[in-house]
Amino acid sequence: LKDPAIATAGVLKSSLLKAGVKVLGGLEKCSDNQRSFSAKNTLGIINRDLFEVLDVLNKNSDNYIAENLFKIIGAHNPLYDDNYFGAQDLTYKILNNQKIPTRGIYINDGSGLSRRNLVTTETLVKIIENISKQSYGDRFIQCLAIAGEDGTLRKRMKNTAAEDILIGKTGTLRNVSALSGVTTTLDG
């Protein structure tokens, strides 16, 4: 497609018209100075607390939501017209600004465990350490699945020392399973 944005808007407009929704106005691509959202040119705004979204994303390991958040991040990078490159750029900048090591990693998409994403154990540990020091750290940790209780860990580690105290995020592929998170040792 020469212009994916216009093509997508056209499909949306056609679908709305077929469903009996009256569509006012035509299709036009925003110029660089029109990129800020306004009520005039916005189909809708969903105002949700980010942690409501993260609860579903992290506990259930929802890659659809993860991919969309990745694209939203990219859409807010004024240096790129492409959400993919914009999201990559901002992700690396944030990691570097927080002094989280990026050597040996490659962020391809928002899906977490993927054959195209490469993340080191050191980077994951530093991300968790960094988040735990933030004002929202406790709230973020609450978004993760609890071993033996909920989310993707509800059936895992039951009747073990980790049940109810290991809090983590899973990732699975064919023949691969990953777990990152936090726990409390038996001695506190």
Salt bridges, closest charged atoms under 4 A:
ASP3 OD1 - LYS29 NZ 3.71
ASP32 OD1 - ARG35 NE 3.27
GLU52 OE1 - ARG48 NE 3.37
ASP55 OD2 - ARG139 NH2 3.04
ASP81 OD1 - ARG35 NH2 3.22
ASP89 OD2 - LYS93 NZ 3.12
GLU129 OE1 - LYS126 NZ 3.76
ASP150 OD2 - LYS59 NZ 2.76
